[in-house]
Amino acid sequence: YMVFPVGDVLPELMREFVVPSYCAKAAWLRVRFWLSAAHTGSPLHRDLPDNLYAQVWGKKRFVLMRPSETRNVYANPLWSRLPDFSPVDLAKVDYARFPRMRGVPSIECEVAAGEVLYLPRQWWHQVTSVERSASVNFWWADGARAALAYAGHAFTKLRKLSW
């Protein structure tokens, strides 16, 4: 993956996007551009803010799980480097190591060019590029979630993690 914050790296590119009205005035808004080769993927993780994922070209496969499955997806501890990630790889689950994953309900979908997927906050998801692709996502939060998003951003900078 090549991922970068559009507003920080290429602010002129922001003119090319229409930020949806319901998140344009959010207290906290981040826009990321994603470029990937086929078969590139993300680990299983969750995002604190809401996420609108727009596929520009190519196709991606999403596997989603409800927030209520947090215990069953073996979320990393809160004090770890990556507390919102799971060590489980949904493409090849090791049921001997992760027995609670058996029977965890999931939703699978593909997002093609011109389509948008809404990922509600805290939903677990693993993403795989089916083919070369470019995507843009909009994370946003208001109220207490915005304060948590700012705190999370500060935490990642403090720990020298990319976000």
Salt bridges, closest charged atoms under 4 A:
ASP47 OD1 - HIS45 NE2 3.77
ASP47 OD2 - HIS125 NE2 3.32
ASP50 OD2 - ARG121 NH1 2.72
ASP84 OD1 - ARG46 NE 2.99
ASP89 OD2 - LYS92 NZ 2.96
GLU108 OE1 - ARG61 NH2 2.66
GLU110 OE1 - LYS59 NZ 3.80
